[in-house]
Amino acid sequence: MDPTARERLEALFAKVDTFFAGESARHGERMACHTGCNDCCHRRFSVTAIEADALRDALAALPTEGRAALAARAQAGDPGVCPALDGAGRCAVYAARPLICRTHGLPIRFAPAGGRALPVLDACPKNFVGEDLGALPAGSVLDQTTLSTVLGALDMAHADATGRPRGERVAIAAVLSGEG
C-alpha cells in the first residue's frame, strides 16, 4: 500500500531533521542553533492543514494539564511569541513542529516576494556571522521553493483524502487553543 500524505510528511520532517543535524555537525560553532535558543520562535505562524493535523495529534498525546497550558498561552499569550514555547523557552510540541520551524537557522535560498528577482540566500543572523553565505557549499543550502512545493503537494493530497479545501492555512495559536 502507498504511504499516506501524513506518512510522507513524517518522512519529509525526518529528512529535514537529518539535514539540519548534518549541517550543524559540518559547520560546528558557525551555527549557533541549540536547545533553548528560541529567537526564531518570537513570531506567530500559520501552517498547512496537514501540519495542523500533525500538531493536533501531538496535542492529543499530551497530558490534560499540558494541553490546558498550551491553550491558555495561545489564547492569552504574547502575540509576538509562539504559544508552543514553555516557560523555559522550549517547544512543547517539538516532535510535531511544522516545516518552517525545522528549517529555521539553516541557510535557505528563496525567491523574494513581489516579482522576478534572483533568489536570496539567508540564515539566522546568529549563524555564519561575518561570512558570505554565497560561499557556502551548495549542499549546505535548503531551497525554499522545493520544500514549499513538496509540502504543498502533500497538503493537497491530504486535503483530497480528508475532504477539506486545498490550500487551507491554520494559525498555530488556533490549533493549540483548540479553536483551529
Backbone as a printed PyTorch tensor [residue, N CA C, xyz], in Angstrom:
tensor([[[  0.8400,  -1.1780,   0.0000],
         [  0.0000,   0.0000,   0.0000],
         [  0.8870,   1.2440,   0.0000]],

        [[  0.4860,   2.2600,  -0.7690],
         [  1.2450,   3.5060,  -0.8450],
         [  1.1710,   4.2460,   0.4860]],

        [[  2.2310,   4.9610,   0.8290],
         [  2.1940,   5.7410,   2.0690],
         [  1.1630,   6.8680,   1.9610]],

        [[  0.5610,   7.1950,   3.0800],
         [ -0.3900,   8.3050,   3.1280],
         [  0.3720,   9.6260,   3.0720]],

        [[ -0.3580,  10.6930,   2.8430],
         [  0.2650,  12.0220,   2.8450],
         [  0.8890,  12.3120,   4.2050]],

        [[  0.2400,  11.9040,   5.2860],
         [  0.7980,  12.1240,   6.6250],
         [  2.0880,  11.3400,   6.8130]],

        [[  2.1380,  10.1110,   6.3130],
         [  3.3710,   9.3250,   6.4080],
         [  4.4800,   9.9670,   5.5900]],

        [[  4.1180,  10.5110,   4.4610],
         [  5.1180,  11.2100,   3.6410],
         [  5.5750,  12.5030,   4.3060]],

        [[  4.6620,  13.1720,   5.0050],
         [  5.0410,  14.3710,   5.7590],
         [  6.0540,  13.9980,   6.8340]],

        [[  5.8060,  12.9170,   7.5410],
         [  6.7530,  12.4590,   8.5680],
         [  8.1140,  12.1550,   7.9520]],

        [[  8.1100,  11.5630,   6.7630],
         [  9.3770,  11.2800,   6.0710],
         [ 10.0830,  12.5770,   5.6830]],

        [[  9.3220,  13.5730,   5.2250],
         [  9.9140,  14.8810,   4.8960],
         [ 10.5040,  15.5150,   6.1430]],

        [[  9.7620,  15.4810,   7.2400],
         [ 10.2830,  16.0170,   8.5000],
         [ 11.5920,  15.3230,   8.8770]],

        [[ 11.6300,  14.0090,   8.7540],
         [ 12.8340,  13.2520,   9.1100],
         [ 14.0150,  13.6470,   8.2240]],

        [[ 13.7610,  13.8380,   6.9300],
         [ 14.8430,  14.2460,   6.0220],
         [ 15.3790,  15.6230,   6.3850]],

        [[ 14.4800,  16.5610,   6.6870],
         [ 14.9230,  17.9080,   7.0590],
         [ 15.6760,  17.8650,   8.3780]],

        [[ 15.1880,  17.0830,   9.3380],
         [ 15.8870,  16.9640,  10.6200],
         [ 17.2810,  16.3600,  10.4470]],

        [[ 17.3910,  15.3610,   9.5860],
         [ 18.6920,  14.7450,   9.3050],
         [ 19.6180,  15.7480,   8.6280]],

        [[ 19.0850,  16.5100,   7.6820],
         [ 19.8720,  17.5450,   7.0090],
         [ 20.3660,  18.5680,   8.0370]],

        [[ 19.4570,  19.0240,   8.9070],
         [ 19.8230,  20.0120,   9.9220],
         [ 20.9400,  19.4730,  10.8150]],

        [[ 20.7800,  18.2470,  11.2880],
         [ 21.8100,  17.6480,  12.1600],
         [ 23.1470,  17.5450,  11.4380]],

        [[ 23.1100,  17.1590,  10.1750],
         [ 24.3470,  17.0530,   9.3990],
         [ 25.0260,  18.3850,   9.2020]],

        [[ 24.2340,  19.4030,   8.9070],
         [ 24.8170,  20.7330,   8.7080],
         [ 25.3240,  21.3170,  10.0200]],

        [[ 24.6210,  21.0540,  11.1150],
         [ 25.1030,  21.5110,  12.4180],
         [ 26.4510,  20.8670,  12.7360]],

        [[ 26.5690,  19.5800,  12.4470],
         [ 27.8450,  18.8860,  12.6840],
         [ 28.9260,  19.4140,  11.7430]],

        [[ 28.5590,  19.6500,  10.5010],
         [ 29.5310,  20.1210,   9.5000],
         [ 30.0530,  21.5100,   9.8430]],

        [[ 29.1820,  22.3800,  10.2720],
         [ 29.5680,  23.7750,  10.4700],
         [ 29.8960,  24.1190,  11.9190]],

        [[ 29.6420,  23.2080,  12.8400],
         [ 30.0320,  23.4060,  14.2380],
         [ 29.5620,  24.7240,  14.8090]],

        [[ 30.5040,  25.4650,  15.3620],
         [ 30.1840,  26.7140,  16.0510],
         [ 29.6950,  27.8210,  15.1130]],

        [[ 29.8390,  27.6240,  13.8270],
         [ 29.3360,  28.6260,  12.8770],
         [ 27.8070,  28.6780,  12.9020]],

        [[ 27.1950,  27.5810,  13.3730],
         [ 25.7440,  27.5460,  13.5710],
         [ 25.4750,  27.5890,  15.0710]],

        [[ 24.8450,  28.6490,  15.5090],
         [ 24.6030,  28.8710,  16.9350],
         [ 23.3450,  28.1720,  17.4410]],

        [[ 22.6010,  27.5060,  16.5700],
         [ 21.3590,  26.8340,  16.9730],
         [ 21.6570,  25.7850,  18.0480]],

        [[ 20.8430,  25.8090,  19.1070],
         [ 20.9850,  24.8330,  20.1750],
         [ 19.6840,  24.7760,  20.9700]],

        [[ 19.5460,  23.7320,  21.7540],
         [ 18.3760,  23.5900,  22.5990],
         [ 18.2760,  24.7950,  23.5210]],

        [[ 17.1070,  25.3850,  23.5560],
         [ 16.8900,  26.5590,  24.3950],
         [ 16.9600,  27.8750,  23.6500]],

        [[ 17.6360,  27.9080,  22.5100],
         [ 17.6290,  29.1250,  21.6930],
         [ 16.2780,  29.1580,  20.9920]],

        [[ 15.5490,  30.2270,  21.1740],
         [ 14.2100,  30.2900,  20.6090],
         [ 13.9330,  31.6130,  19.8930]],

        [[ 14.9780,  32.2890,  19.4590],
         [ 14.7990,  33.5720,  18.7900],
         [ 13.8690,  33.4610,  17.5790]],

        [[ 13.9550,  32.3420,  16.8680],
         [ 13.1270,  32.1710,  15.6690],
         [ 11.6640,  31.9020,  16.0160]],

        [[ 11.3690,  31.7030,  17.2980],
         [ 10.0030,  31.4000,  17.7430],
         [  9.2740,  32.6500,  18.2240]],

        [[  9.8860,  33.7970,  18.0480],
         [  9.2710,  35.0370,  18.5250],
         [  8.4610,  35.7020,  17.4340]],

        [[  7.5220,  34.9270,  16.9430],
         [  6.5300,  35.3770,  15.9790],
         [  5.4610,  34.3110,  15.9370]],

        [[  4.3820,  34.6130,  15.2960],
         [  3.2950,  33.6350,  15.1700],
         [  3.1840,  33.2420,  13.7090]],

        [[  3.0350,  31.9560,  13.4860],
         [  2.9900,  31.4240,  12.1310],
         [  1.6640,  30.7370,  11.8730]],

        [[  1.3780,  30.5990,  10.5920],
         [  0.3090,  29.7040,  10.1790],
         [  0.9780,  28.5220,   9.4920]],

        [[  0.2450,  27.4150,   9.4360],
         [  0.7820,  26.1900,   8.8540],
         [ -0.2480,  25.6070,   7.9000]],

        [[  0.1880,  24.6520,   7.1210],
         [ -0.7220,  23.9470,   6.2280],
         [ -1.6690,  23.0860,   7.0630]],

        [[ -2.7540,  22.6630,   6.4530],
         [ -3.7290,  21.8320,   7.1660],
         [ -3.1260,  20.4970,   7.5930]],

        [[ -2.2570,  19.9250,   6.7700],
         [ -1.6440,  18.6430,   7.1420],
         [ -0.7230,  18.8150,   8.3530]],

        [[ -0.0120,  19.9370,   8.4160],
         [  0.8330,  20.2030,   9.5820],
         [ -0.0280,  20.4790,  10.8140]],

        [[ -1.1480,  21.1740,  10.6200],
         [ -2.0650,  21.4270,  11.7310],
         [ -2.5920,  20.1120,  12.2920]],

        [[ -2.9070,  19.1610,  11.4160],
         [ -3.3730,  17.8560,  11.8950],
         [ -2.2780,  17.1310,  12.6780]],

        [[ -1.0350,  17.2520,  12.2420],
         [  0.0760,  16.6440,  12.9860],
         [  0.1970,  17.2860,  14.3690]],

        [[  0.0220,  18.6060,  14.4370],
         [  0.0550,  19.2950,  15.7270],
         [ -1.1080,  18.8460,  16.6100]],

        [[ -2.2940,  18.6910,  16.0200],
         [ -3.4550,  18.2210,  16.7950],
         [ -3.1950,  16.8350,  17.3870]],

        [[ -2.5840,  15.9720,  16.6060],
         [ -2.2650,  14.6290,  17.1130],
         [ -1.2580,  14.7060,  18.2650]],

        [[ -0.2750,  15.5860,  18.1390],
         [  0.7060,  15.7580,  19.2150],
         [  0.0280,  16.3010,  20.4720]],

        [[ -0.8890,  17.2280,  20.2840],
         [ -1.6310,  17.7680,  21.4300],
         [ -2.4390,  16.6850,  22.1250]],

        [[ -3.0960,  15.8510,  21.3440],
         [ -3.9240,  14.7850,  21.9010],
         [ -3.1020,  13.8180,  22.7480]],

        [[ -1.8270,  13.7010,  22.4440],
         [ -0.9520,  12.7900,  23.1830],
         [ -0.4260,  13.4050,  24.4810]],

        [[ -0.6140,  14.7080,  24.6610],
         [ -0.1330,  15.3710,  25.8740],
         [ -1.0930,  15.1300,  27.0350]],

        [[ -0.5840,  15.1990,  28.2520],
         [ -1.4740,  15.1290,  29.4120],
         [ -2.4400,  16.3210,  29.4020]],

        [[ -3.5530,  16.1700,  30.0600],
         [ -4.5910,  17.2070,  30.0980],
         [ -4.0200,  18.5590,  30.5190]],

        [[ -3.1610,  18.5580,  31.5530],
         [ -2.6260,  19.8400,  32.0300],
         [ -1.7000,  20.4830,  30.9970]],

        [[ -0.9990,  19.6820,  30.2260],
         [ -0.1510,  20.2240,  29.1570],
         [ -0.9740,  20.8730,  28.0580]],

        [[ -2.0540,  20.2180,  27.6700],
         [ -2.9550,  20.7970,  26.6610],
         [ -3.5790,  22.0850,  27.1710]],

        [[ -3.9780,  22.0930,  28.4410],
         [ -4.5970,  23.2870,  29.0250],
         [ -3.6060,  24.4530,  29.0590]],

        [[ -2.3550,  24.1700,  29.4070],
         [ -1.3350,  25.2260,  29.4470],
         [ -1.1010,  25.8130,  28.0550]],

        [[ -1.0340,  24.9480,  27.0530],
         [ -0.8520,  25.4280,  25.6780],
         [ -2.0460,  26.2610,  25.2320]],

        [[ -3.2420,  25.8100,  25.5400],
         [ -4.4460,  26.5530,  25.1610],
         [ -4.4650,  27.9220,  25.8300]],

        [[ -4.0970,  27.9770,  27.0820],
         [ -4.0760,  29.2530,  27.8000],
         [ -3.0550,  30.2040,  27.1900]],

        [[ -1.8640,  29.6920,  26.8750],
         [ -0.8500,  30.5540,  26.2430],
         [ -1.3140,  31.0300,  24.8720]],

        [[ -1.9730,  30.1630,  24.1340],
         [ -2.4360,  30.5180,  22.7890],
         [ -3.5230,  31.5920,  22.8510]],

        [[ -4.3720,  31.5220,  23.8560],
         [ -5.4810,  32.4680,  23.9590],
         [ -5.0750,  33.7940,  24.5770]],

        [[ -4.1570,  33.7820,  25.5290],
         [ -3.8380,  34.9980,  26.2580],
         [ -2.4030,  35.4520,  26.0940]],

        [[ -1.6340,  34.7140,  25.3400],
         [ -0.2010,  34.9750,  25.2740],
         [  0.1920,  36.1610,  24.4320]],

        [[  1.4570,  36.4060,  24.4500],
         [  2.0770,  37.4690,  23.6670],
         [  1.8940,  37.1630,  22.1850]],

        [[  1.2720,  38.0740,  21.4270],
         [  1.0580,  37.7890,  20.0050],
         [  2.3510,  37.7010,  19.1960]],

        [[  3.4670,  38.0780,  19.7900],
         [  4.7450,  38.0130,  19.0940],
         [  5.5680,  36.7960,  19.4490]],

        [[  4.9930,  35.8550,  20.1990],
         [  5.7190,  34.6610,  20.6210],
         [  4.8570,  33.4420,  20.3280]],

        [[  5.4690,  32.4110,  19.7940],
         [  4.7340,  31.1750,  19.5330],
         [  4.2160,  30.6050,  20.8510]],

        [[  2.9340,  30.3030,  20.9390],
         [  2.3830,  29.7810,  22.1930],
         [  2.8630,  28.3680,  22.5300]],

        [[  3.5650,  27.7190,  21.6270],
         [  4.1120,  26.3950,  21.9330],
         [  5.3260,  26.4830,  22.8490]],

        [[  5.9000,  27.6830,  23.0000],
         [  7.0560,  27.8380,  23.8830],
         [  6.6240,  27.7520,  25.3360]],

        [[  7.3240,  26.9100,  26.0930],
         [  7.0210,  26.8250,  27.5130],
         [  7.8470,  27.8680,  28.2700]],

        [[  7.7310,  27.8790,  29.5700],
         [  8.4250,  28.8700,  30.3820],
         [  9.9320,  28.8160,  30.2690]],

        [[ 10.4730,  27.6640,  29.8930],
         [ 11.9220,  27.5100,  29.7330],
         [ 12.3700,  27.8080,  28.3010]],

        [[ 11.4380,  28.2370,  27.4470],
         [ 11.7880,  28.5550,  26.0670],
         [ 11.9340,  27.3420,  25.1740]],

        [[ 11.3160,  26.2440,  25.5490],
         [ 11.3680,  25.0140,  24.7490],
         [  9.9980,  24.7750,  24.1220]],

        [[ 10.0080,  24.1140,  22.9950],
         [  8.7740,  23.8370,  22.2740],
         [  8.0550,  22.6460,  22.9030]],

        [[  6.8050,  22.8550,  23.2710],
         [  6.0140,  21.8010,  23.9080],
         [  5.5400,  20.7460,  22.9090]],

        [[  5.6280,  21.0550,  21.6230],
         [  5.2020,  20.1020,  20.5820],
         [  6.3480,  19.8740,  19.5930]],

        [[  7.5620,  19.8350,  20.1180],
         [  8.7610,  19.7880,  19.2990],
         [  8.7410,  18.6700,  18.2560]],

        [[  8.3270,  17.4840,  18.6300],
         [  8.3430,  16.3510,  17.6960],
         [  7.4060,  16.5800,  16.5140]],

        [[  6.3850,  17.4060,  16.6910],
         [  5.4120,  17.6600,  15.6230],
         [  5.5500,  19.0600,  15.0330]],

        [[  6.6230,  19.7460,  15.3710],
         [  6.7710,  21.1210,  14.8880],
         [  6.7140,  21.1440,  13.3590]],

        [[  6.1480,  22.2120,  12.8130],
         [  5.9870,  22.2850,  11.3570],
         [  7.3160,  22.5210,  10.6280]],

        [[  7.2410,  22.4290,   9.3230],
         [  8.4340,  22.5380,   8.4850],
         [  9.1490,  23.8730,   8.6820]],

        [[  8.4080,  24.9680,   8.7990],
         [  9.0560,  26.2650,   8.9540],
         [  9.9370,  26.2820,  10.2040]],

        [[  9.5030,  25.6190,  11.2570],
         [ 10.2880,  25.5690,  12.4860],
         [ 11.5230,  24.6810,  12.3320]],

        [[ 11.3980,  23.6430,  11.5380],
         [ 12.5100,  22.7130,  11.3340],
         [ 13.6210,  23.3160,  10.4780]],

        [[ 13.2960,  24.3040,   9.6760],
         [ 14.2930,  24.8760,   8.7670],
         [ 14.9270,  26.1560,   9.2860]],

        [[ 14.3630,  26.7480,  10.3400],
         [ 14.9470,  27.9910,  10.8610],
         [ 16.3940,  27.7570,  11.2590]],

        [[ 17.2260,  28.7040,  10.9270],
         [ 18.6400,  28.6400,  11.2520],
         [ 19.4990,  28.1780,  10.0930]],

        [[ 18.9600,  27.2930,   9.2800],
         [ 19.7180,  26.7900,   8.1300],
         [ 19.8170,  27.8500,   7.0380]],

        [[ 20.8690,  27.7930,   6.2420],
         [ 20.9030,  28.6580,   5.0630],
         [ 19.7910,  28.2340,   4.1010]],

        [[ 18.9750,  29.1900,   3.7010],
         [ 17.8360,  28.9000,   2.8320],
         [ 17.8720,  29.8430,   1.6380]],

        [[ 17.6340,  29.2530,   0.4740],
         [ 17.5090,  30.0180,  -0.7670],
         [ 16.0270,  30.1840,  -1.0380]],

        [[ 15.6020,  31.4290,  -1.2620],
         [ 14.1950,  31.6640,  -1.5530],
         [ 14.0570,  32.8230,  -2.5330]],

        [[ 12.9170,  32.8340,  -3.2010],
         [ 12.6210,  33.9210,  -4.1330],
         [ 12.0070,  35.0640,  -3.3440]],

        [[ 12.4950,  36.2760,  -3.5360],
         [ 11.9200,  37.4000,  -2.8100],
         [ 10.4770,  37.6580,  -3.2530]],

        [[  9.7020,  38.1880,  -2.3500],
         [  8.3000,  38.4830,  -2.6550],
         [  8.2100,  39.5970,  -3.6870]],

        [[  7.1710,  39.5150,  -4.4680],
         [  6.8270,  40.6280,  -5.3330],
         [  7.5170,  40.6880,  -6.6710]],

        [[  7.9570,  39.5930,  -7.1800],
         [  8.4230,  39.7480,  -8.5340],
         [  9.5490,  38.8560,  -8.9520]],

        [[ 10.0940,  39.2740, -10.0560],
         [ 11.1200,  38.4890, -10.7210],
         [ 12.4810,  39.0340, -10.3330]],

        [[ 13.0800,  38.3580,  -9.4020],
         [ 14.4080,  38.7440,  -8.9480],
         [ 15.1960,  37.4760,  -8.6760]],

        [[ 16.4780,  37.6300,  -8.5820],
         [ 17.3210,  36.4820,  -8.2710],
         [ 17.0110,  35.9750,  -6.8770]],

        [[ 17.1690,  34.6910,  -6.6540],
         [ 16.9190,  34.1480,  -5.3170],
         [ 17.8260,  34.8010,  -4.2740]],

        [[ 17.3270,  34.8230,  -3.0690],
         [ 18.0420,  35.3910,  -1.9280],
         [ 18.5120,  34.2240,  -1.0640]],

        [[ 19.6730,  34.3690,  -0.4880],
         [ 20.2040,  33.3680,   0.4310],
         [ 20.2490,  34.0160,   1.8040]],

        [[ 19.6450,  33.3510,   2.7940],
         [ 19.5690,  33.9290,   4.1310],
         [ 19.6930,  32.8230,   5.1680]],

        [[ 20.0080,  33.2130,   6.3780],
         [ 20.0860,  32.2920,   7.5160],
         [ 19.8430,  33.1060,   8.7750]],

        [[ 19.6720,  32.4340,   9.8820],
         [ 19.5290,  33.1150,  11.1660],
         [ 20.7140,  34.0650,  11.3410]],

        [[ 20.4630,  35.2870,  11.8070],
         [ 21.5730,  36.2350,  11.9770],
         [ 22.6110,  35.8020,  13.0050]],

        [[ 22.2890,  34.8000,  13.8180],
         [ 23.2640,  34.2800,  14.7800],
         [ 24.2050,  33.2590,  14.1430]],

        [[ 23.8360,  32.7740,  12.9640],
         [ 24.6310,  31.7520,  12.2930],
         [ 25.4870,  32.3740,  11.1950]],

        [[ 26.6650,  31.8160,  11.0230],
         [ 27.5900,  32.2370,   9.9520],
         [ 27.8960,  33.7300,  10.0300]],

        [[ 28.0570,  34.2360,  11.2390],
         [ 28.2900,  35.6620,  11.4670],
         [ 29.5410,  36.1180,  10.7210]],

        [[ 29.3950,  37.1840,   9.9440],
         [ 30.5050,  37.7740,   9.2090],
         [ 30.9300,  36.9930,   7.9850]],

        [[ 30.1960,  35.9410,   7.6340],
         [ 30.5600,  35.1240,   6.4820],
         [ 29.6590,  35.4340,   5.2920]],

        [[ 30.1860,  35.1830,   4.1290],
         [ 29.4100,  35.3030,   2.8950],
         [ 28.6400,  34.0050,   2.7110]],

        [[ 27.3280,  34.0570,   2.8650],
         [ 26.5220,  32.8480,   2.7150],
         [ 26.6650,  32.2540,   1.3230]],

        [[ 26.9240,  33.1020,   0.3480],
         [ 27.1050,  32.6230,  -1.0160],
         [ 28.3300,  31.7320,  -1.1820]],

        [[ 29.2440,  31.7770,  -0.2280],
         [ 30.4470,  30.9490,  -0.3010],
         [ 30.2280,  29.5620,   0.3070]],

        [[ 29.0650,  29.3450,   0.9130],
         [ 28.7790,  28.0240,   1.4780],
         [ 28.6270,  27.0140,   0.3580]],

        [[ 28.9670,  25.7580,   0.6160],
         [ 28.7470,  24.7260,  -0.4030],
         [ 27.2540,  24.6340,  -0.7330]],

        [[ 26.9250,  24.4330,  -1.9860],
         [ 25.5280,  24.3580,  -2.4130],
         [ 24.7670,  23.2950,  -1.6230]],

        [[ 25.4310,  22.2330,  -1.2450],
         [ 24.7860,  21.1670,  -0.4930],
         [ 24.4320,  21.5320,   0.9340]],

        [[ 24.8550,  22.7160,   1.3800],
         [ 24.5340,  23.1840,   2.7280],
         [ 23.3150,  24.0970,   2.7440]],

        [[ 22.7220,  24.3260,   1.5870],
         [ 21.6350,  25.2960,   1.4600],
         [ 20.3370,  24.5870,   1.0940]],

        [[ 19.2830,  24.8790,   1.8600],
         [ 17.9530,  24.3650,   1.5260],
         [ 17.3040,  25.2920,   0.5120]],

        [[ 16.5300,  24.7300,  -0.3860],
         [ 15.8050,  25.5270,  -1.3660],
         [ 14.3420,  25.6190,  -0.9330]],

        [[ 13.9170,  26.8200,  -0.5560],
         [ 12.5610,  27.0260,  -0.0450],
         [ 11.4950,  26.6800,  -1.0730]],

        [[ 11.7500,  26.9640,  -2.3290],
         [ 10.7670,  26.6530,  -3.3610],
         [ 10.5190,  25.1520,  -3.4370]],

        [[ 11.5790,  24.3780,  -3.3760],
         [ 11.4370,  22.9200,  -3.4130],
         [ 10.6690,  22.4220,  -2.1960]],

        [[ 11.0610,  22.8840,  -1.0110],
         [ 10.3670,  22.4610,   0.2040],
         [  8.8920,  22.8530,   0.1710]],

        [[  8.6020,  24.0630,  -0.2550],
         [  7.2170,  24.5250,  -0.3110],
         [  6.4020,  23.7330,  -1.3230]],

        [[  7.0290,  23.3730,  -2.4370],
         [  6.3350,  22.5850,  -3.4590],
         [  5.9930,  21.2000,  -2.9310]],

        [[  6.9510,  20.5560,  -2.2740],
         [  6.7070,  19.2210,  -1.7140],
         [  5.6340,  19.3000,  -0.6290]],

        [[  5.7570,  20.2590,   0.2780],
         [  4.7690,  20.4120,   1.3420],
         [  3.3900,  20.7060,   0.7600]],

        [[  3.3340,  21.5700,  -0.2490],
         [  2.0550,  21.8820,  -0.8900],
         [  1.4130,  20.6630,  -1.5230]],

        [[  2.2080,  19.8280,  -2.1620],
         [  1.6750,  18.6100,  -2.7860],
         [  1.1480,  17.6460,  -1.7160]],

        [[  1.8740,  17.5090,  -0.6170],
         [  1.4090,  16.6480,   0.4730],
         [  0.1250,  17.1960,   1.0760]],

        [[  0.0700,  18.5140,   1.2390],
         [ -1.1210,  19.1400,   1.8020],
         [ -2.3310,  18.9550,   0.8790]],

        [[ -2.1320,  19.0790,  -0.4360],
         [ -3.2350,  18.8590,  -1.3760],
         [ -3.7240,  17.4170,  -1.3140]],

        [[ -2.8080,  16.4650,  -1.2650],
         [ -3.2020,  15.0570,  -1.1720],
         [ -3.9680,  14.8030,   0.1230]],

        [[ -3.5250,  15.4200,   1.2000],
         [ -4.1940,  15.2770,   2.4910],
         [ -5.5870,  15.9110,   2.4400]],

        [[ -5.6900,  17.0790,   1.8360],
         [ -6.9970,  17.7450,   1.7040],
         [ -7.9540,  16.8800,   0.8990]],

        [[ -7.4760,  16.3330,  -0.1960],
         [ -8.3230,  15.4690,  -1.0260],
         [ -8.7700,  14.2280,  -0.2520]],

        [[ -7.8600,  13.6600,   0.5400],
         [ -8.1820,  12.4410,   1.2860],
         [ -9.1410,  12.7080,   2.4400]],

        [[ -9.1140,  13.9170,   2.9760],
         [ -9.9500,  14.2460,   4.1320],
         [-11.1890,  15.0570,   3.7580]],

        [[-11.3060,  15.4250,   2.4660],
         [-12.4690,  16.1820,   2.0180],
         [-12.4610,  17.6430,   2.4330]],

        [[-11.2750,  18.1620,   2.7340],
         [-11.1670,  19.5720,   3.1240],
         [-10.6890,  20.3870,   1.9410]],

        [[-10.8580,  21.6930,   2.0130],
         [-10.4100,  22.5260,   0.8940],
         [ -8.8880,  22.5450,   0.7770]],

        [[ -8.4160,  22.5830,  -0.4500],
         [ -6.9730,  22.6700,  -0.6930],
         [ -6.4670,  24.0620,  -0.3030]],

        [[ -5.2340,  24.0970,   0.1600],
         [ -4.5630,  25.3650,   0.4410],
         [ -4.9500,  26.0290,   1.7470]],

        [[ -5.6770,  25.3390,   2.5830],
         [ -6.0970,  25.9100,   3.8640],
         [ -4.8770,  26.1790,   4.7470]],

        [[ -4.8390,  27.3440,   5.3690],
         [ -3.7910,  27.6920,   6.3320],
         [ -4.4420,  27.8290,   7.6980]],

        [[ -3.7190,  27.4100,   8.7080],
         [ -4.2520,  27.4310,  10.0760],
         [ -3.1980,  28.0600,  10.9850]],

        [[ -3.6070,  29.0050,  11.7940],
         [ -2.6780,  29.6130,  12.7510],
         [ -2.3000,  28.5830,  13.8010]],

        [[ -1.0110,  28.5090,  14.1160],
         [ -0.5580,  27.5840,  15.1570],
         [ -1.2960,  27.8730,  16.4580]],

        [[ -1.4850,  29.1560,  16.7750],
         [ -2.1890,  29.5230,  18.0110],
         [ -3.6050,  28.9640,  18.0120]],

        [[ -4.2710,  28.9620,  16.8720],
         [ -5.6230,  28.4160,  16.8000],
         [ -5.6230,  26.9190,  17.0580]],

        [[ -4.6380,  26.2100,  16.5270],
         [ -4.5450,  24.7660,  16.7650],
         [ -4.3130,  24.5060,  18.2500]],

        [[ -3.3740,  25.2240,  18.8400],
         [ -3.0170,  24.9790,  20.2260],
         [ -4.1240,  25.3830,  21.1950]],

        [[ -4.9430,  26.3410,  20.7970],
         [ -6.0450,  26.7650,  21.6680],
         [ -7.2650,  25.8630,  21.5140]],

        [[ -7.2390,  24.9910,  20.4970],
         [ -8.3710,  24.1290,  20.2530],
         [ -9.4260,  24.7550,  19.3670]],

        [[ -9.1340,  25.9430,  18.8450],
         [-10.0990,  26.6580,  18.0060],
         [ -9.9150,  26.3800,  16.5200]],

        [[ -8.7690,  25.8190,  16.1470],
         [ -8.4900,  25.6660,  14.7240],
         [ -8.2950,  24.2630,  14.2790]]])
